Amino acid sequence: MNSRILSVGVSGLLVLTSCQTNSKMSIKEMVQSSRDNYYQTVQPVAPTQADQTIAIDVNATAQTVKGFGTCFNELGWASLKILPEQTLKEIFAELYEPGKGANFNRARMSIGANDFSLDYYSCDDTNNDFELKDFSIERDKETLIPMMKYALSANPDIYWFASPWCPPRWMKRTKHYAERAVTQQMIDRMKQAADNANKKRGPKPGEEGGVSATSGFFSDGPLAFRMVPQQNDAKPNEEGSEGQTSFNMKPEYLDAYARYFGKFADAYKAEGIDIKMVMPQNEPNSAQPYPSCCWLSRDLNIFVGQYLGPEMAKRGVDVYFGTCERPDPAKIDTLLQDPESSKYVKGVGFQWAGKEALPTIYKNYSGIDLVESEQECGNGKNNWEGAMYSWDLQREYFDNGVTQYYYWNTSLFYERPSRWGWFQNSLITVNEEDKTWTFTPEYYELKHLSHFVMTGAKKLVLGGSYNEALGFVNPDGSIVLIIGNQTDVDANIVLQLGNESLNVTIPAGTLNTIVL
């Protein structure tokens, strides 16, 4: 087994004072991460006095957790495939083998090119091929499916979810994969948007710069957004834009596109990859300088209700709406309130600024499954600040009803941007020169949840005065608390469960998982 996977080793065991309790309540396990030490088994410290509380009521529960996962893309496989086969087996066992490491049971893929593909492509680039005679996943068999099969060897029961970033370009009015042309004006607008984000919300303690509640972009400090846009296929006078639909809405295009989804599911099933769910479009309001496609909600409603929904129903594949990246719940209501589309839409996926629409949808639609479909992608620095920002996101999403949580890049080459110039974080980084690799802080941060929170766990509605925490009760009755402390002062906390309680210290600058 690779030493990087076993970094929890005995050398990291912190022997502290035993936890004192006035009841039978006890801590069975405590795992801790800090800036320089990740995922270390520790003995809990029991202070004699505690001034903050976390109240646990196993009957005060919310949504049922379905699981955690990551995403599969071409640049991920390009980085991993240079490693030895035995190493790959160990990595994917750590990621996907039930009960072993990250304990993932979900996975996302794109239908055709995404922003972390090697270049532009779709599954049918033959102009006006409405019969889809040239549909093919032969490229995926080289650039994606081998990666997926390593995951399947570790867990044959992965739940697969697929969505397109862009349809075949001949199905678009603009006839380009990218929606926005790379110009200096575009680069200046991106920088201004990041600067405005800093003004809108100030920095957290210890940060230079801040983050917008709607964009997630930093312009300074350890979370600074890094993108140097590269040449693409869009032209300045032929761009798509938010507020209009770039897809060709003629019936023959809509029908062909629905069948395109169907053929994709069929082709993957023939490869042993059973796609369980699709979403019609990744970020339908975002005109990006890489493969993307803007849709109005009213047009997505037509596509889902009249074409995609019926086509997927033939195969027993669920349709979720998403991925929603805007804070406007009305964009989602359009489909959920439509008598035709609502028959097919089983859930909604949220990412980036879409998380601001999540509370309203959670409140108004109790029967809809809610999904965090892509964790915000970071800046390629893979630092502790990025891991803590991820922890902040997870609290926000789980406190607002999500049942599934997906990380984005599984693996990337160290300090190499995407084909279109975006530096992003990943669970694994690979050094191309010496063919070494490592798990990143964000991997260990996510493992604090995914290893311990089982499928079927109930989200606990925690009480008390200490708020930087999540709680779950597993089907076996074990209670999992994930408790962070992003301040520079230790937090002494009373854990209260009915008439029982115990004190525990959460050291400054740490993330902790406690199993009761």
C-alpha positions in Angstrom: 0.0 0.0 0.0 1.3 3.4 -0.9 2.6 5.4 2.1 0.6 8.4 1.0 -2.6 6.5 1.4 -1.6 5.3 4.9 -0.7 8.8 6.2 -3.0 8.2 9.2 -0.1 6.0 10.5 1.0 5.4 14.0 3.5 8.3 13.9 0.6 10.7 13.7 -1.1 9.4 16.9 -1.5 12.2 19.4 -1.6 10.9 23.0 -3.5 13.5 25.1 -5.5 13.3 28.3 -8.5 10.9 28.4 -12.0 12.3 27.9 -13.8 12.7 31.2 -17.6 12.2 31.3 -20.4 12.2 33.8 -22.3 9.5 32.0 -21.9 6.4 29.8 -21.5 8.7 26.8 -18.0 8.3 25.3 -16.0 9.2 22.3 -15.2 6.0 20.3 -13.0 7.7 17.8 -11.6 11.2 17.0 -9.8 12.2 13.9 -8.2 15.6 13.4 -6.7 17.7 10.7 -4.7 20.9 10.9 -2.7 23.0 8.5 0.4 20.7 8.7 -1.1 17.4 9.8 -4.0 15.7 8.0 -6.4 13.1 9.3 -4.6 12.0 12.4 -6.2 9.7 15.0 -6.1 11.6 18.3 -7.1 11.0 21.9 -9.7 13.7 23.0 -8.9 16.3 25.6 -11.5 16.8 28.3 -11.3 20.3 29.9 -12.7 20.7 33.4 -14.9 23.6 32.2 -16.5 24.3 28.9 -18.3 27.5 27.8 -19.9 26.4 24.6 -22.4 23.6 23.8 -23.5 21.3 21.0 -26.8 19.7 21.7 -27.6 16.4 20.0 -31.1 15.0 19.7 -31.3 11.7 17.7 -34.9 12.4 17.0 -34.3 15.8 15.5 -33.3 14.7 12.0 -33.6 16.1 8.5 -32.7 14.6 5.1 -31.3 11.1 4.5 -27.8 11.0 3.1 -27.3 9.0 -0.1 -23.5 9.4 -0.4 -20.5 11.2 -1.6 -18.5 11.1 -4.8 -16.1 12.8 -7.2 -16.0 13.6 -10.9 -14.3 11.9 -13.8 -12.8 14.0 -16.7 -10.0 13.7 -19.3 -7.4 15.7 -17.5 -7.9 13.6 -14.5 -7.1 10.4 -16.3 -4.2 12.1 -18.2 -2.6 12.7 -14.8 -3.3 9.3 -13.3 -2.5 7.1 -16.2 1.3 7.8 -15.9 1.3 6.0 -12.6 1.9 2.3 -12.2 -1.1 0.0 -12.4 -0.7 -1.2 -8.8 -0.6 2.4 -7.6 -3.8 3.1 -9.5 -5.5 0.1 -7.9 -4.5 1.4 -4.4 -5.7 4.9 -5.2 -9.1 3.8 -6.4 -9.5 1.4 -3.5 -8.8 4.3 -1.1 -11.4 6.4 -3.0 -14.2 3.9 -3.7 -13.8 0.7 -1.8 -16.7 0.5 0.7 -15.6 1.3 4.3 -11.9 1.7 3.4 -10.9 5.3 2.8 -13.0 8.1 1.3 -15.8 5.5 1.0 -17.3 7.2 -2.1 -20.3 5.6 -3.8 -21.2 8.2 -6.4 -19.5 9.6 -9.5 -20.2 12.3 -12.1 -19.1 12.5 -15.7 -19.7 14.9 -18.6 -21.5 14.0 -21.8 -18.9 15.3 -24.3 -16.3 17.9 -23.5 -16.1 19.9 -20.3 -13.8 22.6 -19.0 -11.2 19.9 -17.9 -11.2 18.0 -21.1 -8.2 17.8 -23.3 -9.9 19.7 -26.1 -13.3 20.2 -27.8 -15.4 17.2 -28.8 -18.8 15.7 -28.6 -20.1 12.2 -29.3 -21.3 13.2 -32.7 -19.5 16.0 -34.5 -21.0 15.2 -37.9 -23.0 18.3 -39.1 -26.7 17.8 -39.3 -26.5 14.1 -38.3 -30.1 14.1 -37.0 -30.2 10.3 -37.2 -27.1 10.1 -35.0 -25.5 7.6 -37.4 -22.0 8.7 -36.4 -22.7 8.8 -32.6 -19.7 7.2 -30.8 -18.0 7.0 -27.4 -14.7 5.7 -28.9 -12.9 8.7 -27.5 -14.2 8.1 -24.0 -13.0 4.5 -24.2 -9.5 6.0 -24.3 -9.7 9.1 -22.2 -12.4 8.4 -19.5 -13.7 4.9 -19.3 -10.4 3.3 -18.1 -10.4 5.6 -15.1 -14.0 4.7 -14.4 -13.2 1.0 -14.6 -10.6 1.3 -11.9 -13.3 2.8 -9.7 -15.7 0.0 -10.6 -13.1 -2.6 -9.6 -13.1 -1.1 -6.1 -16.9 -0.6 -5.9 -19.2 -2.3 -8.5 -22.2 -0.4 -7.2 -21.3 3.2 -8.0 -24.2 5.6 -8.8 -23.2 7.3 -12.0 -24.6 10.8 -13.0 -24.0 12.5 -16.3 -24.5 16.0 -17.7 -23.3 17.9 -20.8 -21.4 21.1 -20.7 -22.2 21.6 -24.4 -24.2 19.8 -27.0 -22.6 19.0 -30.4 -21.8 22.4 -31.8 -24.0 21.8 -34.9 -27.0 21.8 -32.6 -26.2 25.3 -31.4 -27.2 28.6 -33.0 -23.7 29.9 -32.6 -22.0 26.7 -34.0 -19.2 27.1 -31.4 -18.4 25.0 -28.4 -17.3 28.1 -26.3 -19.9 30.7 -25.6 -17.5 33.6 -25.0 -14.6 34.6 -27.2 -11.3 35.3 -25.4 -10.6 39.0 -25.6 -8.8 41.5 -23.3 -12.2 43.0 -22.5 -13.4 39.6 -21.2 -10.2 39.2 -19.1 -10.7 42.7 -17.6 -14.4 41.9 -16.8 -13.4 38.8 -14.9 -10.8 40.7 -12.9 -13.3 43.5 -12.1 -15.9 40.9 -11.0 -13.4 39.4 -8.6 -12.5 42.8 -7.3 -16.1 43.7 -6.8 -16.5 40.4 -4.9 -13.9 41.5 -2.4 -15.7 44.8 -1.8 -19.1 43.0 -1.3 -17.9 40.8 1.5 -14.8 41.4 3.6 -12.1 38.9 4.4 -12.3 36.2 7.1 -9.7 36.6 9.8 -6.2 35.9 8.5 -7.2 36.3 4.8 -6.2 39.0 2.4 -9.2 39.6 0.2 -12.7 38.1 0.4 -15.2 36.1 -1.4 -18.5 37.1 -3.0 -21.5 35.3 -1.7 -22.6 34.8 -5.3 -19.4 34.2 -7.3 -17.1 32.3 -5.1 -14.1 34.2 -6.7 -11.3 35.7 -4.7 -9.0 38.2 -6.3 -6.3 38.2 -3.6 -4.8 36.0 -0.9 -4.6 32.2 -0.5 -7.9 31.7 -2.3 -7.2 34.0 -5.2 -8.9 32.9 -8.5 -6.4 32.0 -11.1 -7.4 31.8 -14.8 -5.5 32.9 -17.9 -8.0 32.4 -20.7 -6.6 30.6 -23.7 -7.6 30.7 -27.4 -11.0 29.1 -28.1 -13.3 28.6 -31.0 -15.8 31.4 -30.3 -15.8 34.6 -32.3 -16.6 38.1 -30.7 -19.6 38.7 -33.0 -21.0 35.1 -32.6 -21.1 34.7 -28.8 -23.8 33.2 -26.6 -24.9 35.0 -23.5 -27.0 34.7 -20.4 -30.6 35.7 -21.1 -30.9 33.8 -24.4 -30.8 30.2 -25.5 -27.8 29.1 -27.6 -29.4 25.7 -28.5 -31.4 25.5 -31.7 -34.9 25.1 -30.4 -36.4 23.6 -33.6 -38.1 20.3 -32.9 -35.7 18.2 -35.0 -32.7 19.4 -32.9 -34.5 18.9 -29.6 -35.6 15.4 -30.6 -32.0 14.5 -31.8 -30.5 15.8 -28.6 -32.8 13.8 -26.4 -31.9 10.7 -28.4 -28.2 11.7 -28.1 -28.6 11.4 -24.3 -30.3 8.0 -24.7 -27.6 6.7 -27.0 -25.0 7.9 -24.4 -26.7 5.9 -21.6 -27.0 2.9 -23.9 -23.3 3.0 -25.0 -22.1 3.4 -21.4 -24.3 0.5 -20.2 -22.6 -1.7 -22.8 -19.3 -0.8 -21.1 -20.6 -1.9 -17.7 -21.3 1.7 -16.5 -25.0 2.0 -15.6 -25.9 5.7 -15.7 -28.6 6.3 -13.1 -29.3 10.0 -13.5 -28.8 12.8 -16.0 -29.1 16.6 -15.8 -29.9 18.5 -19.0 -27.1 21.2 -18.9 -24.2 22.2 -16.7 -24.6 25.8 -15.6 -27.2 26.8 -18.2 -26.8 30.5 -17.4 -23.1 30.8 -17.9 -21.5 31.9 -21.1 -18.0 30.5 -20.7 -14.7 30.6 -22.7 -14.8 26.8 -22.8 -17.5 24.3 -23.8 -20.8 25.6 -22.5 -24.3 26.4 -23.6 -26.8 29.0 -22.3 -30.5 28.1 -22.0 -33.5 30.0 -20.8 -35.4 28.0 -18.2 -38.5 28.1 -20.3 -36.6 26.4 -23.1 -35.0 23.8 -20.8 -38.6 23.2 -19.7 -39.6 22.4 -23.2 -36.6 20.1 -23.7 -37.1 18.2 -20.4 -40.9 17.9 -20.4 -41.4 17.0 -24.1 -38.1 15.3 -25.2 -35.5 14.4 -22.6 -37.9 13.1 -19.9 -39.7 10.7 -22.1 -36.5 9.4 -23.7 -34.9 8.7 -20.3 -38.0 7.1 -18.9 -37.7 4.4 -21.6 -34.4 3.4 -19.9 -35.3 4.0 -16.3 -32.8 6.8 -16.0 -33.8 9.6 -13.7 -33.8 13.3 -14.8 -32.7 15.9 -12.3 -32.8 19.7 -13.1 -29.4 21.4 -13.1 -26.8 22.2 -12.6 -28.2 25.4 -11.1 -25.5 28.1 -10.7 -27.6 31.1 -10.1 -29.3 32.3 -6.9 -32.7 32.7 -8.5 -35.2 30.0 -7.3 -37.6 31.0 -10.1 -35.4 29.5 -12.7 -36.0 26.1 -11.0 -39.7 26.7 -10.3 -40.2 27.0 -14.0 -39.7 23.2 -14.3 -40.9 22.0 -10.9 -44.3 23.7 -11.4 -44.8 22.6 -15.0 -47.3 19.7 -15.3 -45.2 17.9 -17.9 -41.6 18.5 -16.7 -42.5 17.9 -13.1 -43.5 14.3 -13.9 -39.9 13.6 -14.8 -37.8 15.8 -12.6 -36.8 13.8 -9.5 -34.3 16.3 -8.0 -32.3 19.4 -8.5 -28.5 19.9 -8.6 -26.9 23.1 -7.2 -23.4 24.5 -7.5 -21.6 27.8 -7.1 -24.1 30.7 -6.6 -26.9 28.2 -7.0 -26.4 27.4 -3.3 -28.3 30.7 -2.6 -31.4 29.3 -4.2 -31.1 26.1 -2.3 -32.8 27.2 1.0 -36.0 28.3 -0.9 -36.3 25.1 -2.9 -35.6 23.0 0.2 -38.4 24.8 2.0 -40.9 24.8 -0.9 -40.4 21.3 -2.4 -40.3 18.6 0.3 -40.5 15.7 -2.2 -37.5 16.8 -4.4 -34.1 15.3 -4.0 -31.4 18.0 -3.6 -27.8 17.5 -4.8 -24.6 19.4 -4.4 -23.4 18.7 -8.0 -19.9 20.3 -8.1 -17.9 21.6 -5.2 -16.3 25.0 -6.0 -13.1 24.4 -7.7 -10.4 26.4 -6.0 -7.3 27.9 -7.6 -4.8 25.0 -7.9 -2.9 25.9 -4.8 -4.5 23.0 -2.9 -3.8 24.7 0.4 -5.4 24.5 3.9 -7.4 27.7 3.2 -9.1 25.9 0.3 -9.8 22.9 2.5 -11.5 25.1 5.1 -13.5 26.9 2.4 -14.7 23.5 1.3 -15.7 22.7 4.9 -17.7 26.0 4.9 -19.5 24.9 1.7 -20.3 21.5 3.1 -22.0 23.0 6.2 -24.1 25.3 4.0 -25.2 22.5 1.6 -26.0 19.9 4.2 -27.8 22.4 6.4 -30.0 23.1 3.5 -31.1 19.6 2.6 -28.7 18.0 0.1 -28.5 14.2 0.1 -25.6 13.8 -2.4 -22.3 15.7 -2.4 -19.8 15.7 -5.4 -16.3 16.9 -5.5 -15.0 18.1 -8.9 -11.5 17.2 -10.1 -10.4 13.8 -8.9 -6.8 14.3 -10.0 -4.7 16.9 -11.9 -1.1 17.5 -12.8 0.6 19.7 -10.3 0.4 23.4 -11.2 -1.0 22.8 -14.7 -4.1 24.6 -15.8 -7.0 23.3 -17.9 -6.9 23.4 -21.7 -8.6 26.8 -21.4 -6.3 28.2 -18.7 -8.1 27.6 -15.4 -6.0 26.5 -12.3 -8.2 24.3 -10.0 -7.9 22.1 -7.0 -8.2 18.4 -7.0 -8.2 15.4 -4.6 -4.9 14.2 -6.0 -2.0 16.0 -7.6 0.5 14.2 -9.8 4.0 15.5 -10.6 4.6 14.7 -14.3 8.4 14.9 -14.1 9.1 12.3 -11.4 5.7 10.5 -11.5 5.0 11.1 -7.8 1.6 11.9 -6.4 -0.1 13.0 -3.2 -3.5 13.4 -1.7 -4.3 17.1 -1.1 -5.8 18.8 2.0 -9.2 18.9 0.3 -9.1 15.1 0.1 -8.6 14.7 3.8 -11.1 17.4 4.6 -13.8 15.6 2.5 -12.8 12.2 4.0 -13.7 13.7 7.5 -17.3 13.4 6.3 -17.4 10.7 3.6 -15.5 8.0 5.5 -17.8 8.2 8.6 -21.2 9.3 7.3 -22.9 6.1 5.9 -25.5 5.8 3.2 -28.8 6.1 4.9 -27.5 8.4 7.7 -29.9 11.0 8.9 -28.7 14.6 9.1 -29.0 15.8 12.7 -30.4 19.2 13.5 -27.9 20.3 16.1 -28.6 22.8 18.9 -26.5 24.7 21.3 -24.2 27.7 21.1 -21.4 26.3 18.9 -22.2 26.5 15.2 -19.2 25.2 13.3 -20.4 21.7 13.2 -22.4 19.0 11.3 -24.0 16.0 12.9 -25.4 12.7 11.5 -26.8 9.5 13.0 -25.8 6.4 11.0 -28.2 3.4 10.4 -26.2 1.5 13.0 -27.0 4.1 15.6 -23.5 5.6 15.8 -23.4 9.4 15.9 -20.9 11.3 13.8 -20.0 14.9 14.6 -17.7 17.0 12.3 -16.5 20.0 14.3 -14.3 22.7 13.0 -12.5 25.6 14.7 -11.2 28.2 12.3 -10.3 30.6 15.1 -6.9 31.0 16.8 -8.3 30.0 20.2 -9.1 26.5 21.5 -12.9 25.9 21.9 -14.0 24.0 25.0 -17.4 22.4 24.2 -20.0 20.4 26.1 -21.5 17.7 24.0 -25.0 17.1 25.3 -27.0 14.0 24.4 -30.3 13.8 26.4 -29.3 13.7 30.1 -25.7 12.7 29.2 -22.8 15.0 28.5 -19.1 15.2 28.1 -16.5 18.0 27.6 -14.1 18.1 24.7 -11.5 20.6 23.5 -11.5 21.5 19.8 -8.0 22.9 19.2 -7.6 26.2 17.3 -7.2 25.8 13.5 -8.5 22.2 13.3 -11.2 20.1 11.7 -12.3 17.1 13.7 -14.5 14.1 13.3 -15.9 12.6 16.5 -17.8 9.3 16.6 -20.0 8.7 19.6 
